[in-house]
Amino acid sequence: MSDVAPFMVVDGTADFSRDEHVMALGYVAKRVGRVETTDAVIEALEATAHRNVPHDDQLAAALS
């Protein structure tokens, strides 16, 4: 599972209060993943959009 890169979008999530939201972001950042803005996630997706990623049917054929 070393290829898993969990992330949380800071301005794309909500919580019951501001304090709980900040606590959740801190937990993720310190222990389990990265905390990013929506703009940063979009930028990262656009930067990798040119990669040759197989479509679902190609993945299914490769796995069977």
Contacts in CASP RR format, 6 or more apart in sequence:
PFRMAT RR
TARGET T0000
AUTHOR 0000-0000-0000
METHOD contacts of the structure
MODEL  1
MSDVAPFMVVDGTADFSRDEHVMALGYVAKRVGRVETTDAVIEALEATAH
RNVPHDDQLAAALS
5 33 0 8 1.000
5 34 0 8 1.000
6 28 0 8 1.000
6 32 0 8 1.000
6 33 0 8 1.000
6 34 0 8 1.000
7 33 0 8 1.000
7 34 0 8 1.000
7 35 0 8 1.000
7 36 0 8 1.000
7 41 0 8 1.000
8 24 0 8 1.000
8 25 0 8 1.000
8 28 0 8 1.000
8 33 0 8 1.000
8 34 0 8 1.000
8 35 0 8 1.000
8 36 0 8 1.000
9 36 0 8 1.000
9 37 0 8 1.000
9 38 0 8 1.000
9 41 0 8 1.000
10 25 0 8 1.000
10 35 0 8 1.000
10 36 0 8 1.000
10 37 0 8 1.000
11 37 0 8 1.000
11 38 0 8 1.000
12 38 0 8 1.000
13 21 0 8 1.000
13 24 0 8 1.000
14 21 0 8 1.000
15 21 0 8 1.000
15 24 0 8 1.000
25 35 0 8 1.000
26 35 0 8 1.000
28 34 0 8 1.000
28 35 0 8 1.000
29 35 0 8 1.000
36 44 0 8 1.000
54 62 0 8 1.000
END
